[in-house]
Amino acid sequence: MTPILNPWQQDQTIAKSKITNRASIRVLERYPLTDGDIEKLFDAEEMAGGDPEMLYKLCRQLLNAWTYIIYFQPKPDDLIGSFREQNYPDPVIKGILEAHSSPEFARVVESLASCSFSGLPRVISTDWTSRTVVHRDNQPVASDREAVLTFSTDHGVRDVRLGGKELEKLYWTVNQVQASLDGLLER
């Protein structure tokens, strides 16, 4: 199910950037979490003199906003526009944007990006070498082209040898991926 950014709840009385930033950081530190986990984000000492129900309501709203942000990862200008469309107050937007540039947000995005549900190793880096076999008459043959790809993964290093036809197939596949990435960046 695709996350939807909920409109700002007009009965919400907490609309301060510092509280929004602190609550956002707390949500990100424990992300992913559910609505049921919201009451465990702050202990009684941290809410002395505050209204716990309003803080929990703000945290639920922020959990929805952060799920939306993490899923779509909009650019800051687009994010501001989305929040304004949903009537978020400027101090709340400011607090969210401050948390957006925090190390906690980067950690959440990195940890979710590195999740693999396929069981395949995660590629950390690649290296390659290329060679062509030359016959006695000094004429290379297209089918004698070879590349060795070295993948460093979280399960160790693996070498893969590719012949001429496999190299051609890889070339076209990489071009398709690049075209898809270009399409995403144009959004």
LINRA-V900680 format. One record per pair of residues at least 24 apart in sequence whose C-alpha atoms are under 6 Angstrom apart, sorted by sequence separation. I is the first residue (numbers start at 1). J is the second residue. D is the distance in Angstrom with one decimal. If there is no record, write none. Layout:
i=(I & I)
j=(J & J)
d=(D & D)
//
This chain:
i=(126 & 126 & 125 & 124 & 123 & 124 & 123 & 122 & 121 & 122 & 121 & 121 & 5 & 5 & 3 & 20 & 17 & 21 & 16 & 17 & 20 & 21 & 16 & 28 & 15 & 17 & 8 & 17 & 21 & 7 & 8 & 8)
j=(150 & 151 & 152 & 152 & 152 & 153 & 153 & 153 & 153 & 154 & 154 & 155 & 65 & 68 & 68 & 92 & 91 & 95 & 91 & 92 & 95 & 96 & 92 & 104 & 92 & 94 & 86 & 95 & 99 & 86 & 87 & 88)
d=(5.6 & 4.6 & 5.2 & 5.5 & 6.0 & 5.1 & 4.4 & 5.4 & 5.9 & 5.6 & 6.0 & 5.9 & 5.8 & 6.0 & 5.3 & 5.8 & 4.5 & 4.2 & 5.2 & 5.1 & 5.0 & 5.7 & 5.9 & 6.0 & 5.5 & 5.7 & 5.9 & 4.1 & 5.6 & 4.4 & 5.5 & 5.2)
//
